[in-house]
Amino acid sequence: MSNDNQQELTAEEQFRQKALDYHAIPTPGKIAISLTKPADSAEDLSLAYSPGVAEPVREIAQNVENVYKYTGKGNTVAVISNGTAILGLGNLGPLASKPVMEGKALLFKRFAGIDSIDIEVKHRTIDEFVDTVANIADTFGGINLEDIKAPDCFEIERRLIERCDVPVFHDDQHGTAIVTAAGMLNAIELQGKKLEECTIVCLGAGAAAVACMELLIQCGAMREKIYMLDRKGVIHTRRSDINEHKQRFASNTDKRTLTDVIEGADLFLGVSGPNLLTEEQIKLMADKPVIFACSNPDPEIKPELAQTARPDMIMGTGRSDYPNQVNNVLCFPFIFRGALDVRAREINIEMKLAAVEAIRSLAKEDVPANVLKAAGVESLSFGPDYIIPKPMDARLLPRVARAVAQAAVDSGVARIELPAGYMED
């Protein structure tokens, strides 16, 4: 494309072309297989394959735990989707989800050194999907589910956790919840409030919304102080059109609209769609509100509008061009790093809460110069515009992985103890 033609394109069109070129040139896709052993001589090949490969085969047959010693299973995660809820784009099918799953694999490797393979599953029923994943799960050290629509994702994850002997983690649920909880707890602390006393409004009732609210309850929020809304309005006890997951958040109330429930609310979480929250509505919130508008790429309310309407607020979004980005990459690579390194059977609530605490604690520490440079800012300190660490903060790996691994050991789901000196800063 000539420079003249590039100048004629809008910024959005230029970005679109850059994104397409990034994925296509010079080699299609974002991940590849690399060798970890030499394969240059006849002897190398005799060790790598026949006859040498028979020796680790015999060792694993005698003791299955030897698979961690002689293969890459212990450092491999499968990123699996059916393409029914791709980003904010909807149900576009398994192959359309492949760029996202490759991207997730890239993040695993970049941030935690974990090898990852993407798998896109075509199926007709939940049974077929669960059977497919369960039957291949032992190949991997862990399973990361991604972009699966609600409510199917709840059933799929539950059944896979029951059937698989490796950790299964639906990042759209739990990764979002962990980072959201870490940021919200810090924001509440800065606003001088206590979570158990806060009234919470959650706009959205899908997988991320349910997981966020359930984790906040584990952190101290009161279920009876939570109002959840879907496309039809407030989820209340007199509705007969809600599934079992929404029923857990059905309020015994006469309030029916967002305007009704947001009056006097302390916290707002949006995991819904763009421009659904107005300036007039946030003016109704309690003093010093916390607003997380996480619809991506366009939040429920633009930060500029929210700041004008409520200068006393603390705000987070899903975008990198505003402060306090709620980004799952702060969590999932390090959760799996810790889980893999102690061979955890599952990722339980104790491990999730440990990740929350590790992430939120890091935001209170001095920020190294290299992180400031990568973030393109001169300074960062714990406060309204810095409640969550930046994704490029290298301290996330040792802090979160160590906390998660220790929680796995302490809660009894680890197969091995923490190695001596594990993930020391």
Sequence and secondary structure as in RCSB ss.txt:
>XXXX:A:sequence
MSNDNQQELTAEEQFRQKALDYHAIPTPGKIAISLTKPADSAEDLSLAYSPGVAEPVREIAQNVENVYKYTGKGN
TVAVISNGTAILGLGNLGPLASKPVMEGKALLFKRFAGIDSIDIEVKHRTIDEFVDTVANIADTFGGINLEDIKA
PDCFEIERRLIERCDVPVFHDDQHGTAIVTAAGMLNAIELQGKKLEECTIVCLGAGAAAVACMELLIQCGAMREK
IYMLDRKGVIHTRRSDINEHKQRFASNTDKRTLTDVIEGADLFLGVSGPNLLTEEQIKLMADKPVIFACSNPDPE
IKPELAQTARPDMIMGTGRSDYPNQVNNVLCFPFIFRGALDVRAREINIEMKLAAVEAIRSLAKEDVPANVLKAA
GVESLSFGPDYIIPKPMDARLLPRVARAVAQAAVDSGVARIELPAGYMED
>XXXX:A:secstr
  HHHHHHS HHHHHHHHHHHHHHSSSSSS     SS  SSHHHHHHHSTTTTHHHHHHHHH GGGHHHHSSGGG
EEEEEE SSSBTTTB   TGGGHHHHHHHHHHHHHHH  EEEEEE   SSHHHHHHHHHHHGGGSSEEEE S  T
THHHHHHHHHHHH SS EEEHHHHHHHHHHHHHHHHHHHHTT  GGG  EEEE  SHHHHHHHHHHHHHT  GGG
EEEEETTEE BTT SS  HHHHTT B  S  SHHHHHTT SEEEE S TT S HHHHTTS SS EEEE  SSS S
S HHHHHHH TT EEEES TTSSSB  GGGTHHHHHHHHHHTT S   HHHHHHHHHHHHHHTTS   HHHHHHH
T S   SBTTBSS  TT TTHHHHHHHHHHHHHHHTT  SS   TTTT  
